[in-house]
Amino acid sequence: MLAAVSCSKEYEEKYDSIYRTDAEGNEVPRMFTWYDIASSTGTLPIVIYYSGSWTVDFAEEPGWAYLDRKSGTGVSYIHVGYLQNNTGNNRSLLLKLSCDNGETLDITINQATV
């Protein structure tokens, strides 16, 4: 007798909060909140660990960076594109993430100079 049995289920990450509790009982973000990027032109992928609806935007429009999208639902990536920094000074930007459950998170991106 030949029987075929499938036990596989498609795995889906579910997060009701952008925060988690660490081993010491502290509430910490699930995702990175600080990035250092090179001075050259590039793209930075950032994963959003939240299952609900969310929005993200610059605290102040930087002029040297852009977002591939500003909203979404579920665990997914955003991509921050950035231009080469030949200003002679390091520069930074602040992203503001807001979730439909009321939680917020600041994400800082620092770019070195040539």
N, CA, C and O atoms as a GROMACS GRO file, in nm:
protein
  456
    1MET      N    1   0.083  -0.117   0.000
    1MET     CA    2   0.000   0.000   0.000
    1MET      C    3   0.088   0.124   0.000
    1MET      O    4   0.186   0.130   0.074
    2LEU      N    5   0.055   0.222  -0.081
    2LEU     CA    6   0.131   0.345  -0.094
    2LEU      C    7   0.043   0.461  -0.050
    2LEU      O    8  -0.067   0.479  -0.102
    3ALA      N    9   0.092   0.538   0.045
    3ALA     CA   10   0.014   0.653   0.094
    3ALA      C   11   0.101   0.777   0.092
    3ALA      O   12   0.218   0.772   0.129
    4ALA      N   13   0.045   0.884   0.051
    4ALA     CA   14   0.116   1.013   0.050
    4ALA      C   15   0.055   1.102   0.158
    4ALA      O   16  -0.066   1.126   0.160
    5VAL      N   17   0.140   1.149   0.244
    5VAL     CA   18   0.095   1.234   0.353
    5VAL      C   19   0.177   1.361   0.351
    5VAL      O   20   0.299   1.357   0.338
    6SER      N   21   0.112   1.471   0.363
    6SER     CA   22   0.181   1.599   0.366
    6SER      C   23   0.157   1.664   0.502
    6SER      O   24   0.044   1.684   0.544
    7CYS      N   25   0.266   1.695   0.568
    7CYS     CA   26   0.257   1.760   0.699
    7CYS      C   27   0.304   1.904   0.691
    7CYS      O   28   0.314   1.972   0.794
    8SER      N   29   0.332   1.952   0.573
    8SER     CA   30   0.387   2.087   0.563
    8SER      C   31   0.276   2.191   0.566
    8SER      O   32   0.170   2.174   0.507
    9LYS      N   33   0.305   2.298   0.637
    9LYS     CA   34   0.219   2.415   0.640
    9LYS      C   35   0.308   2.533   0.601
    9LYS      O   36   0.426   2.537   0.636
   10GLU      N   37   0.250   2.625   0.531
   10GLU     CA   38   0.328   2.743   0.498
   10GLU      C   39   0.350   2.823   0.626
   10GLU      O   40   0.255   2.854   0.697
   11TYR      N   41   0.476   2.855   0.654
   11TYR     CA   42   0.510   2.928   0.776
   11TYR      C   43   0.490   3.078   0.753
   11TYR      O   44   0.532   3.132   0.651
   12GLU      N   45   0.427   3.143   0.847
   12GLU     CA   46   0.407   3.286   0.841
   12GLU      C   47   0.443   3.346   0.976
   12GLU      O   48   0.389   3.305   1.079
   13GLU      N   49   0.536   3.443   0.976
   13GLU     CA   50   0.573   3.510   1.099
   13GLU      C   51   0.459   3.603   1.142
   13GLU      O   52   0.401   3.674   1.060
   14LYS      N   53   0.427   3.601   1.270
   14LYS     CA   54   0.323   3.686   1.326
   14LYS      C   55   0.380   3.761   1.445
   14LYS      O   56   0.433   3.701   1.539
   15TYR      N   57   0.369   3.892   1.440
   15TYR     CA   58   0.415   3.976   1.549
   15TYR      C   59   0.309   4.081   1.578
   15TYR      O   60   0.278   4.164   1.493
   16ASP      N   61   0.252   4.077   1.699
   16ASP     CA   62   0.152   4.174   1.740
   16ASP      C   63   0.213   4.303   1.792
   16ASP      O   64   0.142   4.401   1.817
   17SER      N   65   0.345   4.302   1.807
   17SER     CA   66   0.416   4.418   1.860
   17SER      C   67   0.551   4.430   1.790
   17SER      O   68   0.608   4.330   1.748
   18ILE      N   69   0.602   4.554   1.779
   18ILE     CA   70   0.736   4.573   1.723
   18ILE      C   71   0.841   4.559   1.833
   18ILE      O   72   0.961   4.573   1.808
   19TYR      N   73   0.796   4.530   1.955
   19TYR     CA   74   0.885   4.510   2.068
   19TYR      C   75   0.878   4.366   2.118
   19TYR      O   76   0.778   4.297   2.098
   20ARG      N   77   0.984   4.324   2.183
   20ARG     CA   78   0.989   4.193   2.246
   20ARG      C   79   1.053   4.210   2.384
   20ARG      O   80   1.107   4.316   2.414
   21THR      N   81   1.046   4.108   2.466
   21THR     CA   82   1.107   4.111   2.599
   21THR      C   83   1.236   4.030   2.594
   21THR      O   84   1.236   3.914   2.554
   22ASP      N   85   1.347   4.092   2.636
   22ASP     CA   86   1.476   4.022   2.636
   22ASP      C   87   1.490   3.935   2.761
   22ASP      O   88   1.398   3.930   2.843
   23ALA      N   89   1.603   3.867   2.776
   23ALA     CA   90   1.625   3.773   2.886
   23ALA      C   91   1.618   3.839   3.024
   23ALA      O   92   1.586   3.774   3.123
   24GLU      N   93   1.648   3.970   3.029
   24GLU     CA   94   1.644   4.042   3.157
   24GLU      C   95   1.508   4.105   3.184
   24GLU      O   96   1.490   4.172   3.285
   25GLY      N   97   1.412   4.083   3.094
   25GLY     CA   98   1.278   4.136   3.114
   25GLY      C   99   1.257   4.276   3.057
   25GLY      O  100   1.153   4.338   3.080
   26ASN      N  101   1.356   4.327   2.983
   26ASN     CA  102   1.344   4.460   2.923
   26ASN      C  103   1.271   4.453   2.789
   26ASN      O  104   1.287   4.356   2.714
   27GLU      N  105   1.192   4.554   2.760
   27GLU     CA  106   1.125   4.563   2.631
   27GLU      C  107   1.221   4.626   2.531
   27GLU      O  108   1.269   4.737   2.552
   28VAL      N  109   1.250   4.555   2.423
   28VAL     CA  110   1.345   4.601   2.321
   28VAL      C  111   1.282   4.585   2.182
   28VAL      O  112   1.197   4.498   2.163
   29PRO      N  113   1.325   4.668   2.085
   29PRO     CA  114   1.271   4.654   1.950
   29PRO      C  115   1.310   4.520   1.887
   29PRO      O  116   1.417   4.467   1.914
   30ARG      N  117   1.222   4.467   1.802
   30ARG     CA  118   1.251   4.344   1.728
   30ARG      C  119   1.348   4.369   1.613
   30ARG      O  120   1.412   4.275   1.565
   31MET      N  121   1.360   4.492   1.569
   31MET     CA  122   1.441   4.523   1.452
   31MET      C  123   1.554   4.618   1.488
   31MET      O  124   1.556   4.677   1.596
   32PHE      N  125   1.648   4.629   1.396
   32PHE     CA  126   1.758   4.723   1.416
   32PHE      C  127   1.705   4.865   1.414
   32PHE      O  128   1.613   4.896   1.337
   33THR      N  129   1.760   4.951   1.496
   33THR     CA  130   1.718   5.091   1.502
   33THR      C  131   1.832   5.187   1.467
   33THR      O  132   1.816   5.308   1.474
   34TRP      N  133   1.947   5.131   1.431
   34TRP     CA  134   2.065   5.213   1.402
   34TRP      C  135   2.143   5.148   1.288
   34TRP      O  136   2.178   5.031   1.296
   35TYR      N  137   2.169   5.224   1.184
   35TYR     CA  138   2.245   5.174   1.069
   35TYR      C  139   2.356   5.272   1.035
   35TYR      O  140   2.334   5.394   1.037
   36ASP      N  141   2.474   5.221   1.003
   36ASP     CA  142   2.584   5.298   0.948
   36ASP      C  143   2.603   5.251   0.805
   36ASP      O  144   2.623   5.132   0.780
   37ILE      N  145   2.598   5.345   0.709
   37ILE     CA  146   2.611   5.309   0.569
   37ILE      C  147   2.734   5.375   0.510
   37ILE      O  148   2.785   5.474   0.562
   38ALA      N  149   2.782   5.319   0.400
   38ALA     CA  150   2.901   5.369   0.332
   38ALA      C  151   2.872   5.503   0.264
   38ALA      O  152   2.757   5.544   0.251
   39SER      N  153   2.977   5.569   0.222
   39SER     CA  154   2.964   5.699   0.156
   39SER      C  155   2.914   5.688   0.012
   39SER      O  156   2.868   5.787  -0.045
   40SER      N  157   2.923   5.570  -0.047
   40SER     CA  158   2.883   5.552  -0.187
   40SER      C  159   2.732   5.542  -0.201
   40SER      O  160   2.660   5.522  -0.102
   41THR      N  161   2.683   5.555  -0.324
   41THR     CA  162   2.542   5.538  -0.354
   41THR      C  163   2.502   5.394  -0.329
   41THR      O  164   2.580   5.303  -0.356
   42GLY      N  165   2.382   5.372  -0.277
   42GLY     CA  166   2.340   5.235  -0.250
   42GLY      C  167   2.196   5.226  -0.204
   42GLY      O  168   2.120   5.323  -0.208
   43THR      N  169   2.159   5.106  -0.160
   43THR     CA  170   2.026   5.078  -0.108
   43THR      C  171   2.038   4.996   0.020
   43THR      O  172   2.113   4.899   0.025
   44LEU      N  173   1.963   5.036   0.121
   44LEU     CA  174   1.963   4.967   0.250
   44LEU      C  175   1.828   4.900   0.271
   44LEU      O  176   1.726   4.968   0.280
   45PRO      N  177   1.826   4.765   0.279
   45PRO     CA  178   1.700   4.697   0.311
   45PRO      C  179   1.678   4.697   0.463
   45PRO      O  180   1.770   4.670   0.540
   46ILE      N  181   1.558   4.728   0.504
   46ILE     CA  182   1.521   4.727   0.646
   46ILE      C  183   1.396   4.640   0.660
   46ILE      O  184   1.296   4.663   0.592
   47VAL      N  185   1.402   4.541   0.749
   47VAL     CA  186   1.287   4.454   0.769
   47VAL      C  187   1.198   4.513   0.879
   47VAL      O  188   1.247   4.556   0.984
   48ILE      N  189   1.068   4.513   0.854
   48ILE     CA  190   0.969   4.558   0.951
   48ILE      C  191   0.907   4.432   1.012
   48ILE      O  192   0.839   4.356   0.944
   49TYR      N  193   0.932   4.412   1.141
   49TYR     CA  194   0.878   4.295   1.212
   49TYR      C  195   0.748   4.332   1.282
   49TYR      O  196   0.747   4.356   1.402
   50TYR      N  197   0.640   4.337   1.205
   50TYR     CA  198   0.509   4.368   1.260
   50TYR      C  199   0.404   4.311   1.166
   50TYR      O  200   0.416   4.325   1.044
   51SER      N  201   0.302   4.246   1.219
   51SER     CA  202   0.203   4.179   1.136
   51SER      C  203   0.086   4.268   1.092
   51SER      O  204   0.016   4.234   0.996
   52GLY      N  205   0.066   4.378   1.159
   52GLY     CA  206  -0.044   4.467   1.123
   52GLY      C  207  -0.003   4.568   1.017
   52GLY      O  208   0.097   4.550   0.948
   53SER      N  209  -0.082   4.674   1.006
   53SER     CA  210  -0.052   4.782   0.912
   53SER      C  211   0.046   4.879   0.975
   53SER      O  212   0.041   4.904   1.095
   54TRP      N  213   0.134   4.934   0.893
   54TRP     CA  214   0.236   5.027   0.941
   54TRP      C  215   0.264   5.134   0.835
   54TRP      O  216   0.236   5.115   0.717
   55THR      N  217   0.319   5.245   0.880
   55THR     CA  218   0.366   5.351   0.792
   55THR      C  219   0.506   5.392   0.837
   55THR      O  220   0.541   5.379   0.954
   56VAL      N  221   0.584   5.442   0.743
   56VAL     CA  222   0.718   5.491   0.774
   56VAL      C  223   0.744   5.614   0.688
   56VAL      O  224   0.702   5.620   0.572
   57ASP      N  225   0.813   5.712   0.746
   57ASP     CA  226   0.848   5.830   0.670
   57ASP      C  227   0.968   5.897   0.736
   57ASP      O  228   1.003   5.866   0.850
   58PHE      N  229   1.030   5.988   0.663
   58PHE     CA  230   1.141   6.065   0.718
   58PHE      C  231   1.089   6.166   0.818
   58PHE      O  232   0.983   6.226   0.797
   59ALA      N  233   1.162   6.186   0.928
   59ALA     CA  234   1.127   6.292   1.022
   59ALA      C  235   1.140   6.426   0.952
   59ALA      O  236   1.058   6.516   0.971
   60GLU      N  237   1.245   6.440   0.871
   60GLU     CA  238   1.268   6.556   0.785
   60GLU      C  239   1.317   6.504   0.652
   60GLU      O  240   1.404   6.417   0.648
   61GLU      N  241   1.265   6.556   0.542
   61GLU     CA  242   1.307   6.512   0.410
   61GLU      C  243   1.456   6.541   0.393
   61GLU      O  244   1.497   6.657   0.401
   62PRO      N  245   1.539   6.436   0.369
   62PRO     CA  246   1.683   6.457   0.364
   62PRO      C  247   1.736   6.511   0.231
   62PRO      O  248   1.841   6.576   0.229
   63GLY      N  249   1.667   6.486   0.121
   63GLY     CA  250   1.716   6.531  -0.008
   63GLY      C  251   1.819   6.438  -0.071
   63GLY      O  252   1.842   6.446  -0.192
   64TRP      N  253   1.880   6.350   0.006
   64TRP     CA  254   1.981   6.258  -0.046
   64TRP      C  255   1.941   6.112  -0.030
   64TRP      O  256   2.019   6.022  -0.060
   65ALA      N  257   1.819   6.089   0.017
   65ALA     CA  258   1.771   5.953   0.037
   65ALA      C  259   1.623   5.945   0.000
   65ALA      O  260   1.553   6.046  -0.001
   66TYR      N  261   1.577   5.824  -0.031
   66TYR     CA  262   1.436   5.804  -0.066
   66TYR      C  263   1.391   5.668  -0.015
   66TYR      O  264   1.473   5.580   0.011
   67LEU      N  265   1.260   5.651   0.000
   67LEU     CA  266   1.200   5.525   0.041
   67LEU      C  267   1.129   5.463  -0.079
   67LEU      O  268   1.066   5.533  -0.158
   68ASP      N  269   1.139   5.330  -0.093
   68ASP     CA  270   1.068   5.263  -0.203
   68ASP      C  271   0.918   5.255  -0.176
   68ASP      O  272   0.839   5.241  -0.269
   69ARG      N  273   0.878   5.265  -0.050
   69ARG     CA  274   0.736   5.272  -0.012
   69ARG      C  275   0.726   5.324   0.130
   69ARG      O  276   0.823   5.319   0.206
   70LYS      N  277   0.608   5.374   0.164
   70LYS     CA  278   0.590   5.437   0.294
   70LYS      C  279   0.485   5.368   0.380
   70LYS      O  280   0.454   5.416   0.489
   71SER      N  281   0.429   5.258   0.332
   71SER     CA  282   0.330   5.187   0.412
   71SER      C  283   0.325   5.040   0.369
   71SER      O  284   0.372   5.004   0.262
   72GLY      N  285   0.266   4.959   0.455
   72GLY     CA  286   0.253   4.818   0.424
   72GLY      C  287   0.175   4.746   0.532
   72GLY      O  288   0.131   4.806   0.631
   73THR      N  289   0.159   4.617   0.511
   73THR     CA  290   0.092   4.531   0.608
   73THR      C  291   0.173   4.404   0.621
   73THR      O  292   0.209   4.342   0.521
   74GLY      N  293   0.200   4.364   0.742
   74GLY     CA  294   0.271   4.240   0.766
   74GLY      C  295   0.422   4.256   0.762
   74GLY      O  296   0.475   4.362   0.728
   75VAL      N  297   0.489   4.148   0.799
   75VAL     CA  298   0.635   4.145   0.802
   75VAL      C  299   0.686   4.160   0.660
   75VAL      O  300   0.655   4.078   0.573
   76SER      N  301   0.765   4.263   0.637
   76SER     CA  302   0.816   4.288   0.503
   76SER      C  303   0.934   4.385   0.508
   76SER      O  304   0.970   4.435   0.615
   77TYR      N  305   0.991   4.409   0.392
   77TYR     CA  306   1.105   4.499   0.378
   77TYR      C  307   1.063   4.634   0.323
   77TYR      O  308   0.969   4.644   0.245
   78ILE      N  309   1.136   4.736   0.365
   78ILE     CA  310   1.138   4.863   0.293
   78ILE      C  311   1.282   4.879   0.246
   78ILE      O  312   1.374   4.818   0.302
   79HIS      N  313   1.302   4.959   0.146
   79HIS     CA  314   1.437   4.986   0.097
   79HIS      C  315   1.460   5.137   0.099
   79HIS      O  316   1.380   5.214   0.046
   80VAL      N  317   1.571   5.176   0.161
   80VAL     CA  318   1.611   5.316   0.164
   80VAL      C  319   1.724   5.331   0.063
   80VAL      O  320   1.832   5.275   0.080
   81GLY      N  321   1.698   5.407  -0.041
   81GLY     CA  322   1.802   5.437  -0.139
   81GLY      C  323   1.872   5.565  -0.097
   81GLY      O  324   1.810   5.655  -0.040
   82TYR      N  325   2.002   5.574  -0.125
   82TYR     CA  326   2.077   5.693  -0.084
   82TYR      C  327   2.185   5.726  -0.188
   82TYR      O  328   2.237   5.639  -0.257
   83LEU      N  329   2.216   5.855  -0.195
   83LEU     CA  330   2.316   5.906  -0.289
   83LEU      C  331   2.452   5.914  -0.222
   83LEU      O  332   2.463   5.915  -0.099
   84GLN      N  333   2.556   5.920  -0.303
   84GLN     CA  334   2.692   5.929  -0.252
   84GLN      C  335   2.708   6.056  -0.168
   84GLN      O  336   2.653   6.161  -0.201
   85ASN      N  337   2.783   6.042  -0.061
   85ASN     CA  338   2.809   6.156   0.027
   85ASN      C  339   2.948   6.210  -0.001
   85ASN      O  340   3.047   6.156   0.047
   86ASN      N  341   2.954   6.316  -0.078
   86ASN     CA  342   3.082   6.383  -0.103
   86ASN      C  343   3.079   6.525  -0.049
   86ASN      O  344   3.145   6.614  -0.102
   87THR      N  345   3.002   6.544   0.058
   87THR     CA  346   2.986   6.677   0.119
   87THR      C  347   3.102   6.716   0.209
   87THR      O  348   3.119   6.833   0.242
   88GLY      N  349   3.183   6.619   0.249
   88GLY     CA  350   3.290   6.646   0.343
   88GLY      C  351   3.247   6.628   0.488
   88GLY      O  352   3.330   6.638   0.579
   89ASN      N  353   3.119   6.602   0.511
   89ASN     CA  354   3.066   6.583   0.647
   89ASN      C  355   2.982   6.456   0.651
   89ASN      O  356   2.914   6.422   0.554
   90ASN      N  357   2.987   6.387   0.763
   90ASN     CA  358   2.894   6.276   0.783
   90ASN      C  359   2.753   6.333   0.787
   90ASN      O  360   2.733   6.448   0.827
   91ARG      N  361   2.656   6.252   0.747
   91ARG     CA  362   2.517   6.298   0.752
   91ARG      C  363   2.429   6.187   0.805
   91ARG      O  364   2.466   6.069   0.801
   92SER      N  365   2.313   6.225   0.855
   92SER     CA  366   2.222   6.126   0.912
   92SER      C  367   2.078   6.164   0.882
   92SER      O  368   2.047   6.277   0.846
   93LEU      N  369   1.992   6.063   0.898
   93LEU     CA  370   1.849   6.086   0.882
   93LEU      C  371   1.776   6.002   0.984
   93LEU      O  372   1.831   5.906   1.039
   94LEU      N  373   1.652   6.040   1.009
   94LEU     CA  374   1.569   5.970   1.105
   94LEU      C  375   1.441   5.926   1.036
   94LEU      O  376   1.371   6.006   0.975
   95LEU      N  377   1.412   5.796   1.047
   95LEU     CA  378   1.286   5.740   0.998
   95LEU      C  379   1.193   5.721   1.117
   95LEU      O  380   1.236   5.682   1.225
   96LYS      N  381   1.066   5.748   1.096
   96LYS     CA  382   0.963   5.730   1.198
   96LYS      C  383   0.870   5.619   1.153
   96LYS      O  384   0.803   5.632   1.051
   97LEU      N  385   0.866   5.509   1.229
   97LEU     CA  386   0.778   5.396   1.201
   97LEU      C  387   0.658   5.406   1.296
   97LEU      O  388   0.675   5.421   1.416
   98SER      N  389   0.538   5.397   1.240
   98SER     CA  390   0.415   5.399   1.319
   98SER      C  391   0.330   5.278   1.284
   98SER      O  392   0.310   5.248   1.166
   99CYS      N  393   0.280   5.210   1.386
   99CYS     CA  394   0.199   5.089   1.366
   99CYS      C  395   0.054   5.114   1.404
   99CYS      O  396   0.024   5.203   1.483
  100ASP      N  397  -0.036   5.034   1.346
  100ASP     CA  398  -0.179   5.053   1.373
  100ASP      C  399  -0.218   5.019   1.516
  100ASP      O  400  -0.331   5.046   1.556
  101ASN      N  401  -0.128   4.960   1.594
  101ASN     CA  402  -0.156   4.933   1.735
  101ASN      C  403  -0.111   5.049   1.825
  101ASN      O  404  -0.120   5.040   1.947
  102GLY      N  405  -0.062   5.158   1.764
  102GLY     CA  406  -0.019   5.275   1.838
  102GLY      C  407   0.129   5.280   1.870
  102GLY      O  408   0.178   5.383   1.917
  103GLU      N  409   0.201   5.172   1.847
  103GLU     CA  410   0.345   5.171   1.874
  103GLU      C  411   0.420   5.250   1.768
  103GLU      O  412   0.381   5.256   1.652
  104THR      N  413   0.532   5.312   1.812
  104THR     CA  414   0.619   5.386   1.722
  104THR      C  415   0.764   5.347   1.748
  104THR      O  416   0.798   5.296   1.855
  105LEU      N  417   0.847   5.372   1.648
  105LEU     CA  418   0.989   5.340   1.661
  105LEU      C  419   1.067   5.435   1.572
  105LEU      O  420   1.028   5.461   1.458
  106ASP      N  421   1.179   5.488   1.624
  106ASP     CA  422   1.270   5.572   1.546
  106ASP      C  423   1.385   5.486   1.495
  106ASP      O  424   1.440   5.404   1.568
  107ILE      N  425   1.420   5.506   1.368
  107ILE     CA  426   1.531   5.434   1.305
  107ILE      C  427   1.629   5.540   1.253
  107ILE      O  428   1.592   5.626   1.173
  108THR      N  429   1.753   5.533   1.298
  108THR     CA  430   1.856   5.629   1.260
  108THR      C  431   1.949   5.567   1.157
  108THR      O  432   1.992   5.453   1.172
  109ILE      N  433   1.980   5.644   1.053
  109ILE     CA  434   2.073   5.600   0.949
  109ILE      C  435   2.182   5.706   0.938
  109ILE      O  436   2.153   5.823   0.913
  110ASN      N  437   2.308   5.666   0.957
  110ASN     CA  438   2.424   5.755   0.947
  110ASN      C  439   2.505   5.719   0.825
  110ASN      O  440   2.533   5.601   0.802
  111GLN      N  441   2.543   5.818   0.747
  111GLN     CA  442   2.624   5.794   0.628
  111GLN      C  443   2.758   5.864   0.642
  111GLN      O  444   2.764   5.982   0.673
  112ALA      N  445   2.866   5.788   0.620
  112ALA     CA  446   3.001   5.841   0.624
  112ALA      C  447   3.024   5.930   0.502
  112ALA      O  448   2.945   5.930   0.408
  113THR      N  449   3.132   6.006   0.505
  113THR     CA  450   3.171   6.090   0.392
  113THR      C  451   3.287   6.026   0.318
  113THR      O  452   3.355   5.939   0.372
  114VAL      N  453   3.308   6.069   0.195
  114VAL     CA  454   3.419   6.015   0.112
  114VAL      C  455   3.550   6.053   0.174
  114VAL      O  456   3.656   6.018   0.121
   0.00000   0.00000   0.00000
